[in-house]
Amino acid sequence: MTETLAYQKAPAQLESIFEAFKSRTIRRVFFVACGGSSALMYPSKYFLDRESKTITSEIFSSNEFIHRNPQSLNEESLVILMSHKGKTPETTEAAKFAKSKGALTVSLMYVETAPLADASDFIVNYSWISAGNMEPHPEIMNYAILYRLSMGLLYVKEGNKKYEKLLSSLENLGAVFERVMKQVSEPAKAYAESVKDEKIIYTMASGSNYGVAYSFAICILMEMQWKHSHAIHAGEFFHGPFEILDKDVPFILLMGLDETRPLEERALTFLEQYGEKLLVIDAKHFDLTGIDDEVKGYLAPIVINFALRIYALALSKATGHPLETRRYMFKVPY
């Protein structure tokens, strides 16, 4: 799907879904996907946890969602699924499973037709481009669509006004991205040169930012760069993982603007005391002009993720290992 076509279709698709919300009782939201698509869902779950008075949420890997078979999955459930090309078999089966339980299913993808679309009640098309390029329509990128769905749900069901602040803030996201690109492009190149030969790089964050750390670890470092990695929750760092730290172990710490920031600040103090190979990406250091103060904590992960995309591209150039190179994915049966 072209960026222009996605831009034209997404608003109408969302409006149809919001109309469906009005006619359904929704008490529980299940976010269901695999890999990077699953990681994208963490900020929206964080929003629902913080804001909703009547609706709970959970994130499941697609296959486990089916095998675990949550007893709370029923006709009062909303299941939000995602697969970039709508071809992930586990996610398509999860959509079918959810519908068999009477749940309302909404699936996100950047293509118009796919097996996942056929298995879902509604779809939303988001814009997508490869790493290192500017989003022409960041207000309908995957993170933004997920926020529109979760905040829109609470707008419809609970009158939560942050949805209106989200929409106005998303319109200014492109300008924020431009400023971030100018700010981090050179530091990203320098960092990439400094770690290109490292065998392992840990990532860490908390709250709404944890999904970004998880995605960078499993999708960029492990899948796309073949480097060992692990995403560590900042709140869990002092309950075992900190024993791995020394002056030769690289860490990437993401610091957001939500209520869990004190966890990341505590981790930073320790990392600076006992480590040396440390990259800190702090949303406080970015110019977020145009983003409403009430939603900055929620949108910070989108900005941090954009910055990390620039670091990912720089790393791929420094290592000579293109982000598109795979050993197994899409090449062998699995």
Number of C-alpha atoms within 10 A of each C-alpha: 16 14 18 11 13 21 20 12 14 18 16 12 14 20 13 13 21 17 11 14 18 12 8 15 13 20 16 20 24 23 27 27 30 19 14 20 23 21 23 28 27 23 26 24 23 19 21 21 14 11 16 17 11 12 17 17 19 16 18 18 19 24 18 15 23 19 9 9 13 11 7 13 21 19 18 17 25 26 25 25 30 31 26 18 17 22 17 17 13 19 26 26 18 27 30 18 18 26 21 12 16 14 24 25 24 23 26 25 25 24 21 16 14 17 15 28 24 15 21 22 17 18 27 27 27 28 26 23 13 11 16 17 13 16 20 15 18 23 23 25 23 24 22 22 23 25 23 23 20 22 26 26 24 23 17 15 19 15 12 15 13 16 21 13 15 23 18 14 21 22 16 17 23 17 15 18 22 12 14 20 18 10 15 17 16 14 13 22 18 15 17 20 14 13 16 17 11 12 13 17 20 22 26 29 29 25 26 27 31 26 25 27 27 26 22 27 27 22 19 23 24 17 19 20 23 18 19 15 21 20 22 21 22 28 17 15 19 13 9 8 12 16 9 8 17 14 13 12 16 22 23 20 25 27 30 29 20 20 13 18 20 16 18 22 17 14 23 19 11 14 21 12 11 13 17 15 19 19 14 13 18 16 21 11 10 18 14 22 13 15 22 18 12 11 17 21 22 22 28 24 28 23 20 22 21 21 22 22 20 22 24 24 22 23 26 19 16 19 14 11 15 15 20 11 12 14 10 10 10 8 8 7 6 6
